[in-house]
């Protein structure tokens, strides 16, 4: 989502999600869903014939899994009016066969997300699709080729047999979820088989490397999470004896898996071939510097897979962990949690003044937090200020006003945001830059306290297109980026009159979990659509006099 369209200093209506809200009367029980982006995550080594563009279809499913809306092309799915309920949004390759397997099969991408539609709210949804199949290839070492003059290789699965002729360099696509076994035939009635996985994982590439050994067969596997690749080394006895390898117990190494290690929690996983159902499967973990282990019960997944979430953990701390399978103990691995980085002035206690302008920082500038006050004071007084009418100490008061800039009357939403502001009279939308560098732990929730008084009379406006709001809306939100990609965000929007300080909570929804943030913003505005411009004029609907008070923001991390 591209965050532009804010005002000269007069900024910032804000949803900045280009979602729309219709003239829905309160209590009718309808809201809007907007599919704001569908990304195809190709973070897996794929064949060269995979193109950079994908045809993605979308289904909106109700609680009974019935399709209530379908689009062959997700970009054609505009704002969708839906009754209040929870829906599942599924995006998938429109022109591929998910069931196809082999060298000629095409990559099939899919993703889904659950979204709760709320009355009189516009909900933006981002979906990331990933490869729904697994990939597999076989490579034979020169030693293997010279040892066995006659051999054939294949990958076997559930109703699957893909022959790999000599020097076959291509990878084959196979259905995820099935066991995969490599089979080597020697042309003399003897064969060798080795299971390489009990359940092929979607979006992973299994590179099977065959070599020889003079002793018993051996099996080794390494995982590279950065490119979603398993390197499987199978050493085949040169005597051509068949060998069975027991998978036993294994702890999954999550040290480099960003999706598993956060600031104050981590997802542990491993495998256990436990036969005695009464014996516990647990994970043991501790700070590396400590001597005493803690244990947590494991949750049984599919097959012999187990997992557990451990929290709360300390920021920036190295932990050790392993799986406990009855009386057996898996390998011990370690991981280091994300570090804490403080966001200054979350309580809005610090304000300073320079001339007519108030700043939510101690240095009388838009150095970390910023407002559009410098634009507003060209024709009036600061409309974003610190006040003693607060939850504790001082609070921020943001008011939508109308001021005269040069010879033009301009509407200006009260606003407060992490970023920078520099007035550009000829292009007000470019005055605002959202976000500051951030290398801290990923927050899971933004909470705080607010009051809101919508203005008495709504202005006319063309944004949202073809719709009229019955009351102005405030917007409080958080957004995190990695590069130019939004990895997480959450909004709190209301048009209700709230006369006493009331707590709000905004869960941060991460659409990308395998990247850490490098930029963050938090935004509050008294008029959600006050940042929609046509030249110098605000064209978004709002109400003069709408006032939002915010105080005591807090970030949570588990």
C-alpha positions in Angstrom: 0.0 0.0 0.0 1.4 3.3 -1.0 1.0 6.0 1.6 0.5 9.3 -0.2 -2.2 12.0 -0.3 -1.8 14.0 2.8 -2.2 17.6 3.2 0.0 20.7 3.0 0.2 21.0 6.7 -3.4 20.6 6.7 -3.1 16.9 6.0 -4.4 13.9 6.8 -7.7 12.3 6.6 -6.0 9.1 6.4 -7.3 5.7 6.0 -4.7 5.7 3.3 -6.0 2.4 2.5 -8.1 3.2 -0.5 -11.2 1.6 1.0 -14.6 3.1 0.9 -17.6 3.4 3.2 -21.1 3.8 2.0 -24.1 5.5 3.4 -24.9 2.6 5.6 -27.2 3.4 8.4 -26.0 2.3 11.8 -27.4 -1.0 12.9 -28.0 -2.4 9.4 -25.1 -4.8 9.9 -23.1 -4.3 6.7 -19.5 -3.4 6.0 -17.1 -3.2 3.1 -14.2 -5.5 2.1 -11.5 -4.3 -0.1 -8.8 -6.6 -1.5 -6.0 -4.1 -1.5 -3.2 -6.4 -2.7 -2.4 -10.0 -3.6 1.3 -10.7 -3.6 2.9 -13.9 -5.1 5.7 -15.0 -2.9 8.2 -16.8 -5.0 10.9 -17.2 -2.3 11.7 -20.7 -3.5 14.1 -21.9 -6.2 11.8 -22.4 -9.2 12.3 -23.5 -12.8 13.4 -20.9 -15.3 10.1 -21.1 -17.1 8.1 -19.5 -14.2 7.0 -16.1 -15.3 7.0 -12.9 -13.2 3.3 -12.4 -13.5 0.5 -14.7 -12.4 -3.3 -14.8 -13.1 -4.8 -14.9 -9.6 -8.5 -15.6 -9.0 -10.3 -14.9 -5.7 -13.2 -16.5 -3.8 -15.0 -15.0 -0.8 -16.4 -17.8 1.3 -18.9 -17.6 4.2 -18.8 -19.7 7.4 -20.3 -22.7 5.6 -17.6 -22.5 2.9 -20.1 -21.3 0.3 -18.7 -18.9 -2.3 -20.5 -15.5 -1.9 -18.3 -13.7 -4.4 -15.9 -14.8 -7.1 -13.5 -13.0 -9.5 -11.4 -14.6 -12.2 -9.0 -11.6 -11.8 -8.5 -10.3 -8.3 -7.8 -6.8 -9.6 -11.4 -6.7 -10.7 -12.7 -7.2 -7.2 -13.6 -3.8 -6.0 -15.2 -2.8 -2.7 -17.6 -5.6 -1.8 -20.6 -4.9 0.5 -21.0 -7.9 2.9 -23.3 -8.7 5.9 -21.4 -8.6 9.2 -19.8 -12.0 9.6 -16.4 -13.7 9.4 -15.3 -14.7 5.9 -12.4 -16.6 4.3 -10.7 -14.9 1.3 -9.0 -17.4 -1.0 -6.7 -16.4 -3.8 -5.3 -18.9 -6.2 -3.8 -19.5 -9.6 -6.7 -19.0 -12.1 -5.1 -20.9 -15.0 -3.2 -23.8 -13.4 -4.1 -27.3 -12.2 -3.2 -27.8 -8.6 -3.4 -31.6 -9.0 -0.9 -31.8 -11.9 2.5 -33.4 -11.0 5.7 -34.0 -12.9 8.1 -32.1 -15.1 5.3 -30.5 -17.3 3.2 -29.4 -14.3 3.0 -25.6 -13.8 3.5 -23.8 -10.5 0.2 -23.3 -8.6 0.0 -20.5 -6.1 -2.6 -20.0 -3.4 -3.2 -18.1 -0.2 -6.1 -17.3 2.2 -7.0 -15.0 5.0 -9.8 -14.8 7.5 -11.4 -11.4 7.9 -14.2 -10.2 10.2 -16.5 -7.7 8.6 -17.8 -5.1 11.0 -20.8 -2.8 10.7 -20.2 0.5 9.1 -16.5 -0.3 8.6 -14.3 -0.7 5.6 -11.8 -3.6 6.0 -8.7 -3.8 3.8 -7.2 -7.2 3.2 -3.8 -8.1 1.8 -3.2 -11.7 0.8 0.2 -13.4 0.1 0.1 -16.4 -2.2 2.8 -19.0 -2.0 3.6 -22.1 -4.0 1.1 -24.8 -3.1 3.2 -27.6 -4.4 6.6 -29.0 -3.5 9.5 -29.4 -5.9 11.9 -32.3 -6.2 15.0 -33.1 -8.2 17.7 -35.8 -8.2 21.4 -35.3 -8.8 23.9 -38.2 -8.9 27.5 -37.7 -8.0 30.3 -38.8 -10.3 31.2 -41.5 -7.8 27.7 -42.8 -7.9 27.7 -42.8 -11.7 31.0 -44.6 -11.9 30.1 -47.2 -9.3 26.8 -48.2 -10.9 27.0 -48.6 -14.6 23.3 -49.5 -14.8 20.7 -47.7 -12.6 17.4 -45.9 -12.7 16.0 -43.3 -10.3 12.5 -42.2 -9.5 10.6 -40.2 -6.9 7.7 -42.2 -5.4 4.7 -40.8 -3.6 1.0 -41.3 -3.0 -0.1 -42.6 -6.5 3.0 -41.0 -7.8 6.1 -42.2 -9.7 8.3 -39.8 -11.6 11.3 -41.3 -13.4 14.5 -39.3 -13.5 16.6 -40.5 -16.4 20.3 -40.1 -16.3 21.5 -36.5 -16.1 17.9 -35.2 -15.8 18.5 -31.7 -14.4 14.9 -30.5 -14.2 12.8 -30.3 -11.1 9.3 -31.8 -10.9 6.3 -30.3 -9.2 4.5 -32.7 -6.8 1.5 -32.3 -4.5 2.3 -31.2 -1.0 1.3 -33.3 2.0 2.4 -36.7 0.6 5.4 -38.8 1.6 8.3 -38.8 -0.9 10.7 -41.6 -1.4 13.7 -41.9 -3.7 14.0 -45.3 -5.4 17.1 -46.5 -7.2 16.9 -49.6 -9.4 20.1 -51.4 -10.4 18.7 -53.6 -13.2 19.6 -56.8 -11.5 16.4 -57.3 -9.5 17.8 -55.2 -6.6 16.7 -51.8 -5.6 17.3 -49.2 -2.9 14.7 -47.0 -1.4 14.9 -44.1 1.1 12.1 -41.9 2.4 13.2 -38.3 2.1 10.2 -36.8 3.9 7.0 -38.0 5.6 5.1 -35.0 4.3 6.2 -32.8 1.5 5.9 -29.1 2.5 4.4 -26.6 0.1 6.8 -24.0 -1.3 9.9 -26.2 -0.5 12.4 -27.6 -3.0 13.8 -31.0 -2.1 17.2 -31.5 -3.8 18.1 -35.1 -3.5 21.8 -35.8 -4.0 22.8 -39.5 -4.4 26.3 -40.6 -3.4 27.9 -43.9 -2.3 29.3 -45.4 0.9 31.2 -48.5 1.6 29.3 -49.1 4.8 25.7 -48.8 5.8 23.4 -46.4 4.1 23.3 -42.9 5.5 20.8 -40.0 5.3 21.4 -36.3 6.0 19.2 -33.3 5.4 19.9 -29.6 5.8 17.4 -26.7 5.4 18.0 -23.3 4.0 15.0 -21.2 5.1 16.1 -18.2 3.0 15.4 -20.0 -0.2 13.0 -22.7 1.1 15.3 -25.5 0.2 16.0 -28.9 1.6 19.4 -30.4 0.7 19.0 -34.2 1.0 22.2 -36.3 0.9 21.5 -40.1 0.5 24.6 -42.4 0.6 23.8 -45.7 -1.1 25.8 -48.8 -0.2 28.0 -49.8 -3.0 27.0 -53.4 -2.2 23.5 -52.6 -3.2 22.0 -53.9 0.0 18.7 -52.3 1.0 18.7 -50.1 4.1 16.0 -48.7 6.3 16.6 -45.4 8.0 14.6 -44.5 11.1 13.6 -40.9 11.4 13.3 -41.1 15.2 13.2 -37.8 17.0 14.4 -34.4 15.7 14.3 -30.8 16.9 13.7 -28.2 14.1 16.4 -25.5 13.9 14.6 -22.2 13.9 17.6 -20.0 14.5 17.4 -18.4 11.0 13.6 -18.6 10.6 12.3 -15.1 11.0 8.7 -16.3 11.0 9.4 -18.4 14.1 11.5 -16.0 16.3 10.0 -12.7 17.5 10.7 -10.3 20.2 9.0 -12.0 23.2 7.8 -15.3 21.8 9.0 -18.1 19.5 7.4 -21.1 17.7 9.3 -24.3 18.5 8.8 -27.4 16.3 10.2 -30.9 15.9 9.3 -34.5 15.1 8.7 -37.5 17.4 8.0 -41.1 16.5 6.6 -41.8 19.9 4.6 -45.1 20.0 3.3 -44.9 23.6 0.4 -42.5 23.6 0.6 -42.0 27.3 4.1 -40.6 27.3 4.3 -36.8 27.0 5.8 -34.8 24.2 7.2 -31.5 25.4 9.7 -28.8 24.5 12.4 -27.8 27.0 13.8 -24.2 26.7 15.9 -21.8 28.8 18.1 -18.8 28.5 21.5 -19.9 27.4 23.0 -18.3 30.5 20.7 -20.2 32.8 21.0 -23.7 34.1 17.3 -24.5 34.8 15.1 -25.7 31.9 11.5 -24.9 31.5 9.0 -27.2 29.7 5.9 -26.6 27.7 3.5 -29.2 26.4 3.7 -29.8 22.6 0.8 -29.7 20.3 0.5 -32.7 17.9 0.2 -31.7 14.3 0.1 -34.0 11.3 2.1 -37.2 11.2 4.9 -37.1 13.7 5.1 -33.3 13.8 4.9 -31.3 17.1 5.0 -27.6 17.9 4.6 -25.1 20.8 4.6 -21.4 21.3 6.8 -20.1 24.2 6.3 -16.7 25.8 6.9 -14.3 27.3 10.6 -14.2 26.4 13.2 -11.5 27.0 14.2 -9.2 24.1 17.6 -9.7 22.5 18.3 -12.9 24.4 19.8 -16.2 23.3 17.7 -19.3 24.2 18.4 -23.0 23.9 15.7 -25.6 23.3 15.0 -29.2 22.3 12.1 -31.6 21.9 11.4 -34.2 24.6 9.9 -37.4 23.1 9.0 -39.7 26.0 12.4 -40.6 27.5 14.3 -39.4 24.4 15.8 -36.0 23.8 16.2 -34.3 20.5 19.1 -32.1 19.4 19.6 -28.8 21.2 19.5 -25.7 19.1 19.5 -22.0 20.0 17.9 -18.8 18.7 18.1 -15.1 19.7 15.0 -13.0 20.1 14.5 -9.6 18.5 15.8 -6.6 20.3 13.6 -3.9 21.8 13.7 -0.4 20.3 11.9 2.4 22.2 9.4 4.6 20.4 9.8 8.1 22.0 6.9 10.1 23.5 4.2 7.4 23.2 2.5 9.0 26.2 2.4 12.4 24.4 3.9 14.1 27.5 6.5 16.0 25.5 5.5 19.2 23.6 7.4 22.3 22.5 6.4 25.5 20.8 8.1 27.7 18.2 6.1 30.7 17.1 2.5 29.6 16.3 3.6 26.0 15.9 3.3 23.2 18.5 5.4 20.1 18.1 5.0 16.6 19.8 8.8 16.5 20.5 11.2 18.4 22.9 13.2 20.2 20.2 10.5 22.4 18.6 10.6 20.5 15.3 9.0 17.6 13.4 12.0 15.5 14.4 10.3 12.1 15.2 6.6 12.7 15.6 5.2 15.2 13.2 2.0 17.2 12.5 0.6 19.4 9.8 0.7 22.4 12.1 3.3 24.3 10.0 0.8 24.3 7.1 -2.2 25.2 9.2 -0.6 28.1 10.9 -0.1 29.8 7.5 -3.8 30.8 8.0 -4.7 30.0 11.5 -3.5 28.4 14.8 -2.1 24.9 15.4 -4.8 22.3 15.3 -2.8 19.5 16.8 -1.7 20.4 20.3 -0.9 19.0 23.7 -3.6 19.4 26.3 -4.2 18.7 30.0 -7.6 17.2 29.3 -6.0 13.7 29.2 -6.0 10.2 30.5 -2.7 10.9 32.4 -0.4 13.9 32.2 -0.8 15.5 28.8 -2.7 14.2 25.7 -2.8 15.1 22.0 -5.8 17.0 20.8 -6.4 16.9 17.0 -9.2 19.1 15.5 -10.4 19.4 11.9 -10.5 23.1 11.0 -10.9 25.4 8.0 -8.2 28.1 7.4 -7.4 30.6 4.8 -4.1 29.9 3.0 -3.2 32.8 0.7 -6.6 33.4 -0.9 -7.9 29.9 -0.6 -10.0 28.4 2.2 -8.6 25.0 3.0 -9.9 22.2 5.3 -7.3 20.6 7.5 -7.7 17.5 9.6 -5.9 17.4 13.0 -3.1 14.8 12.8 -0.2 13.3 14.5 2.2 10.7 12.9 5.7 9.2 13.0 7.4 10.7 10.0 8.3 14.1 8.7 6.5 17.2 7.4 7.6 20.0 5.2 5.0 22.3 3.7 4.7 22.2 -0.1 2.1 24.8 -1.0 2.0 23.8 -4.7 1.6 20.1 -3.9 0.2 19.6 -0.4 0.1 15.8 -0.8 3.9 15.7 -1.0 4.3 17.6 2.3 4.1 14.4 4.4 6.5 11.5 4.6 5.4 8.6 6.7 7.7 6.5 8.8 11.0 6.5 10.6 13.8 3.8 10.5 13.1 1.0 12.9 15.1 -2.1 13.7 13.2 -3.3 16.8 11.1 -6.3 17.6 7.8 -6.7 15.7 4.9 -5.4 17.8 1.7 -7.5 17.9 -0.6 -4.8 19.2 -1.0 -1.0 19.5 -3.2 0.1 22.4 -4.1 3.4 24.0 -6.9 5.8 25.1 -9.0 8.1 23.0 -12.1 10.4 22.9 -13.9 11.5 19.8 -16.4 14.1 18.8 -17.4 14.1 15.1 -18.2 17.5 13.6 -21.8 18.6 13.2 -22.0 18.9 9.4 -20.4 16.7 6.8 -18.9 18.4 3.8 -19.6 17.1 0.3 -16.7 15.2 -1.4 -15.8 12.9 -4.1 -13.8 10.5 -2.0 -14.8 7.8 -1.3 -16.1 7.8 -4.8 -19.9 7.8 -5.3 -20.5 7.5 -1.5 -21.6 9.8 1.3 -20.6 9.4 4.9 -23.3 10.1 7.5 -20.7 11.1 10.1 -17.0 11.9 10.1 -14.6 9.2 11.1 -11.3 9.3 13.1 -8.5 6.9 12.2 -5.7 5.5 14.4 -3.3 3.1 12.8 0.1 1.4 12.8 2.1 0.3 9.8 5.5 -1.4 9.4 7.6 -1.9 6.2 10.5 -4.0 5.0 11.9 -2.0 2.1 8.9 -0.8 0.1 6.8 -3.8 1.2 4.2 -3.4 3.9 4.6 -6.4 6.2 2.1 -5.5 9.0 -0.6 -3.0 9.8 -3.8 -2.4 11.8 -6.5 0.3 12.0 -9.0 1.6 14.5 -11.8 3.6 12.8 -14.9 5.0 14.4 -17.6 7.6 13.8 -19.1 7.3 17.3 -19.2 10.1 19.9 -17.0 9.0 22.8 -17.0 11.5 25.6 -14.8 9.8 28.1 -11.3 8.4 27.6 -11.8 4.8 26.4 -9.2 2.1 25.7 -8.7 0.9 22.2 -6.6 -2.1 21.0 -5.3 -2.6 17.4 -3.9 -6.0 16.6 -1.1 -5.8 14.0 -1.9 -8.2 11.2 1.3 -9.4 9.5 0.9 -10.4 5.8 4.6 -11.1 5.6 6.2 -13.0 8.5 9.5 -13.9 7.0 10.9 -10.4 7.0 11.8 -8.0 9.8 10.8 -4.3 9.6 13.1 -1.5 8.8 10.5 1.4 9.1 7.5 2.1 11.3 4.7 4.7 11.5 1.9 5.3 13.9 -0.8 7.8 12.7 -3.8 9.5 14.4 -6.2 11.9 12.6 -9.5 13.5 13.4 -10.9 13.0 9.9 -10.1 9.8 8.0 -10.5 11.3 4.6 -8.9 14.7 5.3 -5.8 13.6 3.3 -7.5 13.3 -0.1 -6.5 16.2 -2.3 -7.2 17.7 -5.7 -4.5 20.3 -6.1 -4.6 22.4 -2.9 -8.2 21.4 -2.0 -9.2 18.6 0.3 -11.8 16.6 -1.6 -12.4 13.9 1.0 -15.5 14.1 3.1 -15.1 15.4 6.6 -16.7 17.7 9.1 -15.3 20.9 10.5 -15.0 20.6 14.2 -14.3 16.9 14.4 -12.0 16.4 17.4 -9.9 13.4 18.4 -8.0 13.1 21.7 -5.4 10.4 22.1 -3.2 9.5 25.0 -0.9 6.8 26.5 -0.1 4.7 23.4 1.6 1.4 24.1 3.1 -1.4 22.0 2.8 -5.1 22.9 5.0 -7.8 21.7 3.3 -11.2 22.5 
